[in-house]
Amino acid sequence: MDEMIERSQAVCDALSDDDDGLKREVLTHAGNRWSLGIVHTLGVGGRLRHAAIARRMEGVTQRMLTRSLRQLERDGLVLRHDYVEKSPRVEYELSDLGKRLLAQMIPLWLWVVDNADQFRQARMAFDNAQDNARP
């Protein structure tokens, strides 16, 4: 456990050492709900148009999807393909960097799924304690 804490501190130090905030910015937006949803959607669906991504992501607004795609593209996680055709067409797909992000997220997602019952129990215990503490 001590080794894990030391490793965690080294990662935090590496994030803090970045003068321009790049690492923290990428971590923040790449780890948000919509960005991870886009990464997953493109990982499963392959190259997709904007509307197809939106259909697969319940609750995302067009504005949030466009904004998230643009940020993921800026950071090299998503590739945008513009087709010069009579009816303009744009498609998005994961870059190699985006695929590596997806691969790194799988263990975290599995951990969440595997421990969902413990999260529920902890929440119930916390909520019950809060309810009993109220006058």
Buried (B, 14 or more C-beta within 10 A) or exposed (E): EEEEEEEEEEEEEEBEEEEEEEBEEBEEBBEBEBBBBBBBBBBEBEEBEBEBBBEBBEEBEEEBBEBBBEBBBEBEBBBEEEEEEEEEEEBBBBBEBBBEBBEEBEEEEEEEEEEEEEEEEEEEEEEEEEEEEEE
